[in-house]
């Protein structure tokens, strides 16, 4: 999944500087996807979500509360613990390589966890590999994640309680949380292809 998307990204950038995240660059070098003539610009973490669509919504009505700039991402995730009626939506082209359009994020006051929800556009046949990866990185004794394949959309609907994923820190900013999710999903994508 990652390899195919990254090859397409490299092909599309022929003749121009290729912008890659650190994860993409490391993967492309390891898989020898880059030619010597490829000009690369590394996207710094602070710039990854500069052009993202960032919106906050009311959970109950799904009405828009506010459109945000990337500066909002510096806010601690405790913002959503204080405003339990809100969830956030972030969409960026950088998620394409991990087969995700957007990730919604909220605090679930019933279960006392931060939760990410997204559609993962991988084929149904990868379901066992997806679940195996999640099982290896998730504390299922404390709480379960939810994955369900939607035939109509052709994607996996994923609901992840972040507090139970290895390495998650509830002192993160929103930006750190989305970086954590990006790295987690990138790693998931590379594990599925192996």
BAZA-255990 format. One record per residue: residue number from 1; x, y, z of N, C-alpha, C in turn. Coordinates in Angstrom, 1 decimal, padded with zeros to 4 digits. Atoms other than C-alpha are relative to their C-alpha. Example, Ala and Ser with C-alpha at 12.3 -4.5 7.8 and 13.67 -1.06 7.14 Angstrom:
// BAZA-255990
  nr     nX     nY     nZ    caX    caY    caZ     cX     cY     cZ
   1  000.9 -001.2  000.0  012.3 -004.5  007.8  000.9  001.2  000.0
   2 -000.9 -001.1  000.0  013.7 -001.1  007.1 -000.8  001.1  000.8
END
This chain:
// BAZA-255990
  nr     nX     nY     nZ    caX    caY    caZ     cX     cY     cZ
   1  000.8 -001.2  000.0  000.0  000.0  000.0  000.9  001.3  000.0
   2 -000.8 -001.2  000.0  002.7  002.5  000.9  000.9  000.1 -001.2
   3 -000.9  000.0  001.2  005.1  001.4 -001.9 -000.7  000.6 -001.2
   4  000.7 -000.5  001.2  002.5  001.9 -004.6 -000.3  001.5  000.0
   5  000.3 -001.4 -000.1  001.4  005.3 -003.3  001.2  000.8 -000.1
   6 -001.3 -000.8  000.0  005.0  006.5 -002.9  000.6  000.0 -001.4
   7 -000.5  000.1  001.4  006.0  005.3 -006.4 -000.8  001.0 -000.8
   8  000.8 -000.9  000.8  003.1  007.3 -007.8  000.4  001.5  000.4
   9 -000.4 -001.4 -000.5  004.1  010.4 -005.7  001.3  000.4 -000.7
  10 -001.3 -000.3  000.6  007.7  010.1 -007.0 -000.2  000.2 -001.5
  11  000.2 -000.2  001.4  006.5  009.7 -010.6 -000.7  001.3 -000.3
  12  000.7 -001.3  000.2  004.2  012.7 -010.3  000.9  001.2  000.1
  13 -000.9 -001.1 -000.3  007.1  014.8 -009.1  001.2  000.1 -001.0
  14 -001.2  000.0  001.0  009.4  014.1 -012.1  000.2  001.4 -000.5
  15 -000.4 -001.3  000.5  011.2  017.3 -013.0 -000.2  001.1  001.0
  16  000.1 -001.0 -001.0  010.3  019.1 -009.8  000.5 -000.6  001.3
  17 -000.5  000.5 -001.3  011.5  018.9 -006.2 -001.1 -000.8  000.7
  18  000.9  000.9 -000.7  009.9  016.0 -004.4 -000.1  000.3  001.5
  19  000.1 -000.3 -001.4  008.5  016.9 -001.0 -000.4 -001.3  000.7
  20  000.2  001.2 -000.7  008.7  013.9  001.4  000.0  000.2  001.5
  21 -000.2  000.0 -001.5  008.1  013.3  005.1  001.2 -000.8  000.3
  22 -001.2  000.8 -000.4  010.9  011.7  007.0 -000.3 -001.5 -000.2
  23  000.4  001.4  000.2  009.0  008.4  007.0  000.0 -000.4 -001.4
  24  000.0  000.3  001.4  008.5  008.6  003.3  001.4 -000.1 -000.6
  25 -001.4  000.0  000.5  012.2  009.4  002.6  000.7 -001.2  000.5
  26 -000.6  001.2 -000.5  013.4  006.6  004.9 -000.4 -001.2 -000.8
  27  000.6  001.2  000.7  011.1  004.1  003.2  000.5  000.0 -001.5
  28 -000.5  000.0  001.4  012.0  005.3 -000.3  001.4 -000.3 -000.2
  29 -001.4  000.4  000.0  015.7  005.0  000.4  000.2 -001.5  000.2
  30 -000.1  001.4 -000.4  015.3  001.6  002.0 -000.4 -000.9 -001.2
  31  000.5  000.8  001.1  013.3  000.3 -001.0  000.6  000.4 -001.3
  32 -000.7 -000.5  001.2  015.6  002.1 -003.5 -001.0  000.5 -001.1
  33  001.0 -000.5  000.9  012.7  004.0 -005.1  000.4  001.3 -000.6
  34 -000.4 -001.3  000.5  014.6  007.2 -005.7  001.2 -000.1 -001.0
  35 -001.2  000.0  000.9  017.0  007.9 -008.6  001.0  001.0  000.6
  36 -001.0 -000.9 -000.5  020.2  009.8 -008.0 -000.3  001.5 -000.4
  37  000.3 -001.4  000.4  018.8  012.8 -009.9 -001.3  000.6  000.7
  38  001.2 -000.5 -000.7  015.7  013.1 -007.7  000.4  001.0  001.0
  39 -000.3 -001.1 -000.9  015.7  016.4 -005.9 -001.1 -000.1  001.1
  40  000.9  000.2 -001.1  014.1  016.0 -002.4  000.0  001.2  000.9
  41  000.2 -001.0 -001.1  012.8  018.6  000.1 -000.7 -000.7  001.1
  42  000.6  000.7 -001.1  012.1  017.1  003.5 -001.0  000.9  000.7
  43  001.0 -000.8 -000.7  008.9  018.3  005.1  000.2 -000.1  001.5
  44 -000.3  000.0 -001.4  009.6  019.3  008.6 -001.4 -000.2  000.7
  45  001.2  000.3 -000.8  007.1  018.1  011.3 -000.9  001.3  000.2
  46  000.7 -001.2 -000.3  006.1  021.7  012.0 -000.8  000.5 -001.2
  47  000.7 -000.5  001.2  005.0  022.2  008.4 -000.9 -001.0 -000.7
  48  000.8  001.1  000.6  003.2  018.9  007.7 -001.4  000.3 -000.1
  49  001.4 -000.3  000.1 -000.2  020.3  008.4 -000.3  001.4 -000.3
  50  000.2 -001.4  000.4  000.2  023.9  007.2 -001.1  000.2 -000.9
  51  001.1 -000.2  001.0 -002.2  023.4  004.3 -001.2 -000.9  000.3
  52  001.1  000.9 -000.3 -004.6  021.1  006.1 -001.3  000.7  000.2
  53  001.3 -000.5 -000.4 -008.3  021.6  006.5 -000.2 -000.4  001.4
  54  000.1  000.3 -001.4 -008.8  021.9  010.2 -001.3  000.6  000.5
  55  001.4 -000.4 -000.4 -012.4  022.1  011.6 -000.4 -000.6  001.3
  56  000.6  000.5 -001.2 -014.1  021.7  015.0 -001.5 -000.1 -000.2
  57  001.4  000.1  000.2 -017.6  020.4  015.1 -000.6 -000.4  001.4
  58  000.8  000.4 -001.1 -020.3  019.9  017.7 -000.3 -001.5 -000.1
  59  000.2  001.5  000.2 -020.6  016.1  018.4 -001.5 -000.3 -000.2
  60  001.5  000.4  000.0 -024.4  016.1  018.9 -000.6  000.4 -001.4
  61  000.6 -000.5  001.2 -025.4  018.3  015.9  000.8 -000.1 -001.2
  62 -001.0  000.0  001.1 -022.3  018.0  013.7  000.1  001.3 -000.7
  63 -000.2 -001.3  000.5 -022.5  021.7  013.2  001.4  000.5  000.2
  64 -001.4 -000.5 -000.1 -019.3  023.5  012.5  000.1  001.0  001.1
  65 -000.2 -000.9 -001.1 -018.0  025.2  015.6  001.0  001.1 -000.4
  66 -001.0 -000.9  000.5 -014.9  026.8  014.0  000.9 -000.6 -001.0
  67 -001.1  000.4  000.9 -012.5  026.6  011.1  001.3  000.5  000.7
  68 -001.3 -000.4 -000.7 -008.9  026.7  012.4  001.1  000.1 -000.9
  69 -001.3  000.0  000.7 -005.5  027.6  011.2  000.9 -001.1  000.6
  70 -000.9  001.0 -000.6 -002.5  025.3  011.8  000.5  000.4  001.3
  71 -000.4 -000.4 -001.4 -001.7  027.4  014.9 -000.8 -000.7  001.1
  72  000.9  000.7 -000.9 -004.6  025.6  016.6  000.6 -001.3  000.4
  73 -000.6  001.3 -000.3 -002.6  022.4  016.4  001.0  000.0  001.2
  74 -000.9 -000.1 -001.1 -000.2  023.7  019.1 -000.8 -000.1  001.3
  75  000.8  000.1 -001.2 -003.1  023.4  021.6  000.1 -001.4  000.6
  76  000.0  001.3 -000.6 -002.9  020.6  024.1 -001.3 -000.8 -000.3
  77  001.2  000.8  000.3 -005.3  017.7  023.4 -001.0  000.1  001.2
  78  001.0 -000.2 -001.1 -006.8  018.4  026.8 -001.1  001.0 -000.3
  79  001.1 -000.9  000.4 -008.8  021.1  025.0 -001.3 -000.8 -000.2
  80  001.1  000.8  000.3 -011.1  018.2  023.9 -000.6 -000.6  001.3
  81  000.4  000.5 -001.3 -011.3  016.9  027.5 -000.9  001.1  000.7
  82  000.8 -001.1 -000.5 -012.5  020.4  028.5 -001.2  000.3 -000.8
  83  001.2 -000.3  000.9 -014.9  020.7  025.6 -000.4 -001.3 -000.6
  84  000.4  001.4  000.4 -016.3  017.2  025.5 -001.1  000.0 -001.1
  85  001.0  000.0  001.0 -019.0  018.3  023.1  000.6  000.2 -001.4
  86 -000.6 -000.2  001.3 -016.5  018.9  020.3  000.8 -001.1 -000.5
  87 -001.0  000.9  000.7 -014.6  016.8  017.8  000.7  000.8 -001.1
  88 -000.9 -000.7  001.0 -011.9  017.8  015.3  000.1 -000.8 -001.2
  89 -000.1  000.6  001.3 -011.6  017.0  011.7  001.3  000.6 -000.7
  90 -001.2 -000.5  000.7 -008.2  017.2  009.9  000.2 -000.7 -001.3
  91 -000.1  000.6  001.3 -007.8  016.6  006.2  001.3  000.6 -000.7
  92 -001.2 -000.5  000.7 -004.5  016.9  004.3  000.4 -001.0 -001.1
  93 -000.5  000.8  001.1 -003.0  015.6  001.0  001.1 -001.0  000.5
  94 -001.1  000.8 -000.5 -000.1  014.2  003.1 -000.5 -001.4  000.5
  95  000.5  001.3 -000.5 -002.4  011.4  004.4 -000.2 -001.0 -001.2
  96  000.3  000.9  001.2 -002.8  010.0  000.8  000.9 -001.2  000.0
  97 -000.9  001.2  000.0  000.3  007.8  001.1 -000.3 -001.0  001.0
  98  000.4  001.0 -001.0 -001.2  006.1  004.2 -001.4 -000.4 -000.2
  99  001.3  000.5  000.4 -004.5  005.6  002.4 -001.1  000.5  000.9
 100  001.0 -000.7 -000.8 -006.5  008.0  004.6 -000.3  001.4 -000.5
 101  000.4 -001.3  000.5 -008.4  011.1  003.5  000.1  001.0  001.2
 102  000.1 -000.9 -001.2 -008.9  012.6  007.0 -000.1 -000.8  001.2
 103  000.1  000.7 -001.3 -008.8  011.8  010.7 -000.8  000.9  000.9
 104  000.8 -000.7 -001.0 -011.4  012.9  013.2  000.6 -000.4  001.4
 105 -000.6  000.3 -001.3 -010.3  013.2  016.8 -000.9  000.6  001.1
 106  000.9 -000.5 -001.1 -012.2  013.6  020.1  000.4 -000.6  001.3
 107 -000.1  000.6 -001.4 -012.3  012.9  023.8 -001.3 -000.7  000.3
 108  001.2  000.7 -000.3 -014.7  010.2  024.7 -000.2 -000.1  001.6
 109  000.1 -000.1 -001.4 -015.9  011.1  028.2 -000.6 -001.2  000.7
 110  000.6  001.3 -000.6 -017.8  007.8  028.7  001.1 -001.0  000.4
 111 -001.1  001.0 -000.2 -014.6  005.7  028.4  001.3  000.7  000.5
 112 -001.1 -000.8 -000.4 -012.2  008.5  029.4  001.3 -000.3 -000.8
 113 -001.0  000.2  000.9 -010.1  008.1  026.3  000.0  001.0 -001.2
 114 -000.1 -000.7  001.2 -008.9  010.1  023.3 -000.2 -001.0 -001.1
 115  000.3  000.9  001.1 -010.2  008.6  020.1  000.2  000.6 -001.4
 116 -000.1 -000.4  001.4 -009.3  008.8  016.4 -000.9 -000.9 -000.8
 117  000.9  000.7  000.9 -011.8  007.8  013.7  000.4  000.4 -001.4
 118 -000.4 -000.3  001.4 -010.9  007.5  010.0 -000.4 -001.2 -000.8
 119  000.3  001.0  001.0 -011.6  005.5  006.9  001.4 -000.4 -000.6
 120 -001.3  000.5  000.5 -008.6  003.3  005.8 -000.3 -000.7 -001.3
 121  000.3  000.5  001.4 -008.7  002.7  002.0  000.9 -001.1 -000.4
 122 -000.7  001.2  000.4 -007.2 -000.7  001.8 -001.0 -001.1 -000.3
 123  000.9  001.1  000.4 -008.7 -003.9  000.3 -000.4 -000.8  001.2
 124  000.6  000.8 -001.1 -010.9 -006.1  002.4  001.0 -001.2  000.3
 125 -000.8  001.2 -000.2 -008.4 -009.0  001.9  001.1  000.2  001.0
 126 -001.1 -000.3 -001.0 -005.9 -007.2  004.2 -000.6  000.1  001.4
 127  000.6 -000.1 -001.4 -008.3 -007.4  007.2  000.7 -000.7  001.1
 128 -000.7  000.7 -001.0 -006.4 -010.0  009.0  001.3  000.6  000.4
 129 -001.3 -000.7 -000.2 -003.1 -008.2  008.6 -000.2  001.3  000.8
 130  000.3 -001.3 -000.8 -004.7 -004.9  009.8 -000.3 -000.3  001.4
 131  000.3  000.4 -001.4 -006.1 -006.6  012.9  001.2 -000.5  000.7
 132 -001.2  000.5 -000.6 -002.8 -008.4  013.6  000.9  001.1  000.4
 133 -000.9 -001.2 -000.4 -000.9 -005.1  013.5 -000.6  000.7  001.2
 134  000.7 -000.7 -001.1 -003.5 -003.4  015.8  000.2 -000.8  001.3
 135 -000.1  000.9 -001.2 -003.4 -006.4  018.2  001.4  000.1  000.6
 136 -001.4 -000.1 -000.5  000.4 -006.1  018.4  000.4  001.3  000.6
 137 -000.4 -001.4 -000.5  000.4 -002.4  019.2 -001.1  000.6  000.9
 138  001.1 -000.5 -000.7 -002.8 -002.1  021.2 -000.3 -000.9  001.3
 139  000.3  000.7 -001.2 -003.6 -003.0  024.8 -001.5 -000.4  000.0
 140  001.4  000.5  000.2 -006.8 -005.0  024.1 -000.6 -000.5  001.3
 141  000.5  000.4 -001.3 -007.1 -006.1  027.8 -000.8  001.2  000.6
 142  000.7 -001.2 -000.6 -008.1 -002.5  028.8 -001.2  000.4 -000.8
 143  001.1 -000.4  000.9 -010.3 -001.7  025.8  000.2 -000.5 -001.4
 144 -000.1  000.4  001.4 -011.1 -002.7  022.3  000.0  001.2 -001.0
 145  000.1 -000.9  001.2 -010.6 -000.8  019.0 -001.2 -000.6 -000.8
 146  001.0  000.5  000.9 -013.2 -001.1  016.3  000.4  000.2 -001.5
 147 -000.3 -000.1  001.5 -012.6 -001.9  012.6 -001.1 -000.8 -000.7
 148  001.0  000.6  000.8 -015.3 -002.7  010.1  000.1  000.4 -001.4
 149 -000.1 -000.3  001.4 -015.2 -003.0  006.4 -001.3  000.4 -000.6
 150  001.2 -000.5  000.6 -017.7 -001.0  004.5  000.0 -000.3 -001.5
 151  000.0  000.4  001.4 -018.5 -002.6  001.1 -000.4  001.2 -000.9
 152  000.5 -001.1  000.8 -020.3  000.5 -000.1  001.1  001.0 -000.3
 153 -001.0 -001.0  000.1 -017.3  002.8  000.5  001.3 -000.7 -000.4
 154 -001.2  000.7  000.4 -014.6  000.1 -000.1  001.1  000.4  001.0
 155 -001.1 -000.4 -001.0 -012.7  001.1  003.1 -000.3 -000.6  001.4
 156  000.1  000.4 -001.4 -012.1  000.1  006.7 -000.4  001.2  000.8
 157  000.3 -001.0 -000.9 -013.9  002.2  009.2  000.6 -000.3  001.3
 158 -000.9  000.3 -001.1 -011.5  002.5  012.1 -000.3  001.0  001.1
 159  000.2 -000.8 -001.2 -012.2  003.7  015.7  001.0 -000.4  001.0
 160 -001.2  000.3 -000.8 -009.0  003.8  017.8  000.0  000.8  001.3
 161 -000.3 -000.7 -001.3 -008.9  004.6  021.5  001.5  000.2  000.2
 162 -001.5 -000.2  000.1 -005.4  006.2  021.5  000.7 -000.3  001.3
 163 -000.7  000.3 -001.3 -004.7  005.8  025.2  000.6 -001.4  000.1
 164 -000.4  001.4 -000.2 -004.2  002.1  024.7  001.0 -000.4 -001.2
 165 -000.9  000.3  001.1 -001.8  002.3  021.7  001.4  000.3  000.6
 166 -001.4 -000.2 -000.4  001.9  001.8  022.5  000.6  001.3 -000.4
 167 -000.7 -001.2  000.3  003.7  005.1  022.7 -000.8  001.3  000.1
 168  000.9 -001.2 -000.1  000.7  007.4  023.0  000.2  000.7  001.3
 169 -000.2 -000.8 -001.2  001.1  010.3  025.5 -001.2  000.9  000.1
 170  001.2 -000.9 -000.1 -002.0  012.1  026.8  000.4  001.4  000.4
 171 -000.5 -001.4 -000.1  000.2  015.2  027.3  000.4  000.6 -001.3
 172 -000.3 -000.5  001.4  000.6  015.6  023.5 -000.8  001.3 -000.3
 173  000.8 -001.0  000.7 -000.5  018.7  021.6 -000.8 -000.7 -001.0
 174  000.8  000.5  001.1 -003.0  018.2  018.9  000.9 -000.4 -001.2
 175 -000.9  000.3  001.1 -000.2  018.4  016.3  000.8 -001.3  000.3
 176 -000.8  001.2 -000.4  001.9  015.8  018.2 -000.9 -001.3 -000.1
 177  000.9  001.1  000.1 -001.2  013.5  018.3 -000.1 -000.4 -001.5
 178  000.2  000.3  001.4 -001.7  013.8  014.5  001.3 -000.6 -000.6
 179 -001.3  000.6  000.5  002.1  013.1  013.9  000.1 -001.4  000.5
 180  000.0  001.3 -000.6  001.8  010.1  016.2 -000.9 -000.9 -000.9
 181  000.9  000.8  000.9 -001.2  008.8  014.1  000.6 -000.2 -001.4
 182 -000.6  000.1  001.4  000.6  009.5  010.8  001.1 -001.1  000.1
 183 -001.1  001.0 -000.1  003.7  007.5  012.0 -000.6 -001.4  000.2
 184  000.7  001.3 -000.3  001.4  004.7  013.4 -000.6 -000.6 -001.3
 185  000.6  000.5  001.2 -000.5  004.4  010.1  001.0 -000.3 -001.1
 186 -001.1  000.3  001.0  002.7  004.6  008.0  000.6 -001.4  000.3
 187 -000.6  001.3 -000.4  004.1  001.7  010.0 -001.0 -001.1 -000.3
 188  001.0  000.9  000.3  000.8 -000.1  009.7  000.0 -000.4 -001.5
 189  000.0  000.2  001.5  000.9  000.3  005.9  001.2 -000.8 -000.5
 190 -001.1  000.8  000.4  004.4 -001.0  005.6  000.0 -001.4  000.5
 191  000.1  001.4 -000.6  003.6 -004.0  007.8 -001.0 -000.8 -000.9
 192  001.0  000.7  000.8  000.6 -004.9  005.6  000.6 -000.5 -001.3
 193 -000.6  000.5  001.3  002.8 -005.1  002.4  001.0 -001.1  000.2
 194 -001.0  001.1 -000.2  005.3 -007.5  004.0 -000.6 -001.3  000.1
END
